Amino acid sequence: MATAFIMNDGRFIMMKKTNSKLFDFEFWTALGGHLEPNEINNARKACLREIFEESGLQENELKELDMRYVLLRQKEDEIRMQFVFFGSTDKTELVPSDEGELHWVEEARLIELNISTIIRKMLEHYSANRDDKRVFVGTMTKTDEDKPSVQWSLMTDPMVF
């Protein structure tokens, strides 16, 4: 998956989903979705497509759209990978989305929303490391007490064979 947290003046675009095929409860997500087969090697391309499809924002209306996180988790027999980008825009008007209701949400309120556990943990990490522009890998796991946890590491090129 490719996900985008787009900011304008301290607020992020978030989507409230009430009629999901997956869940029978209301929840919130950032913009994003699954990569198409031709996007497997270009998560940024997938992210730009999802941003446009869900908000109407075009690439030239975005600033500094950078990958900041790669999130990994296992869900039953499936290993899920999510590429998370952060960027900004000066535009505040968004097109209606068939996926859900778009809202501008103050950054401080994001963790109050009903969001997935891995995204909540990522936002907490982002808040503490916002000025670090490197890419972090977060792997969802459980503590010895069976509580959800994310292990963080930096993605770096070791420059070896």
C-alpha positions in Angstrom: 0.0 0.0 0.0 1.0 3.6 -0.5 -0.3 6.2 2.0 0.0 10.0 2.1 -0.1 12.4 5.0 -0.7 15.8 3.4 -0.4 18.9 5.6 -1.6 22.4 5.2 -1.1 24.9 8.0 -0.8 22.3 10.8 -3.7 20.2 9.6 -3.6 16.9 7.7 -6.1 15.5 5.1 -7.8 12.5 6.7 -10.6 10.4 5.4 -13.5 9.2 7.6 -14.8 5.8 6.4 -18.2 4.7 7.5 -19.2 2.1 4.8 -16.1 0.0 4.5 -16.1 -3.5 2.9 -13.6 -4.6 5.6 -15.0 -3.2 8.8 -18.5 -2.5 10.2 -17.4 0.5 12.3 -16.3 4.1 11.5 -12.5 4.6 11.2 -10.1 7.2 9.8 -7.3 6.8 7.2 -4.9 9.0 5.4 -5.1 9.1 1.6 -3.9 6.0 -0.1 -4.5 2.5 -1.3 -3.0 -0.6 -3.0 -0.3 -0.4 -5.6 -1.2 -1.4 -9.1 0.9 -4.0 -10.9 2.8 -1.4 -12.9 3.6 0.5 -9.7 5.3 -2.3 -7.7 8.7 -0.7 -8.2 7.5 2.9 -7.8 5.5 3.5 -4.5 5.7 7.3 -5.1 3.8 6.9 -8.4 1.1 4.9 -6.6 0.9 7.5 -3.9 0.5 10.3 -6.3 -2.3 8.4 -8.1 -4.1 7.7 -4.8 -3.8 11.3 -3.7 -5.3 12.5 -7.0 -8.1 9.9 -7.0 -9.1 10.5 -3.4 -8.6 14.3 -3.1 -8.2 15.8 -6.6 -4.7 17.2 -5.6 -2.2 17.0 -8.5 1.5 16.5 -8.2 2.3 20.1 -9.0 0.1 21.2 -6.0 2.2 19.1 -3.6 5.4 20.1 -1.9 8.1 17.8 -0.6 6.3 14.5 -0.9 8.9 12.3 0.7 8.8 8.7 1.8 9.3 8.6 5.6 8.2 5.1 6.6 7.9 1.6 5.4 5.6 -0.3 7.7 5.4 -4.1 8.0 3.0 -6.4 9.7 1.7 -9.9 9.5 -2.1 -10.3 9.4 -2.8 -14.1 9.6 -0.9 -15.6 6.6 -0.4 -12.3 4.8 2.6 -10.0 5.2 1.5 -6.4 4.6 3.8 -3.6 3.5 2.8 0.1 3.6 4.9 2.9 2.1 4.1 6.1 3.9 4.8 9.6 2.5 4.6 13.0 4.1 4.1 16.2 2.1 2.3 19.5 2.1 0.1 21.7 -0.1 -1.1 25.3 -0.2 -4.5 24.1 -1.6 -7.3 23.6 0.9 -10.2 22.8 -1.5 -10.6 19.1 -2.1 -12.9 17.1 -4.4 -15.5 14.8 -2.9 -14.3 11.2 -2.6 -16.3 8.0 -3.1 -14.0 6.3 -0.6 -15.1 8.4 2.4 -15.4 11.9 3.8 -12.4 14.1 3.6 -11.5 16.4 6.5 -8.7 18.7 7.5 -7.6 17.5 11.0 -5.3 19.3 13.4 -2.1 17.3 13.9 -2.5 17.2 17.6 -5.9 15.5 17.1 -4.8 12.7 14.8 -4.0 10.2 17.5 -7.5 10.8 19.0 -9.1 9.4 15.8 -10.1 5.8 15.4 -7.0 4.9 13.3 -5.1 1.6 13.0 -2.6 0.7 15.7 0.4 0.7 13.4 -0.5 4.2 12.0 -1.0 5.5 15.6 2.4 4.2 16.6 3.9 5.7 13.4 2.4 9.1 14.1 3.8 9.0 17.6 7.3 8.2 16.1 6.9 10.9 13.5 6.0 13.5 16.2 9.2 12.7 18.1 11.3 12.6 14.9 9.7 15.0 12.5 12.9 16.7 11.5 14.7 13.5 10.7 14.1 13.1 7.0 15.5 9.6 6.7 13.3 6.6 6.0 12.3 4.5 9.0 11.1 0.9 8.9 8.5 -0.1 11.5 7.7 -3.7 12.1 4.6 -4.5 14.0 5.0 -7.1 16.7 3.9 -8.0 20.2 5.5 -7.5 23.5 6.0 -10.3 26.0 2.7 -9.2 27.5 0.9 -9.6 24.1 0.5 -5.9 23.6 1.1 -4.4 20.1 4.5 -2.8 19.6 6.5 -1.4 16.7 10.2 -2.0 16.3 11.9 0.9 14.5 15.1 0.8 12.4 16.6 3.2 9.8 16.6 2.1 6.2 20.2 2.6 5.0 22.2 1.3 2.1 25.0 -0.7 3.6 27.0 -0.3 0.4 28.0 -4.0 0.3 27.3 -6.9 -2.0 
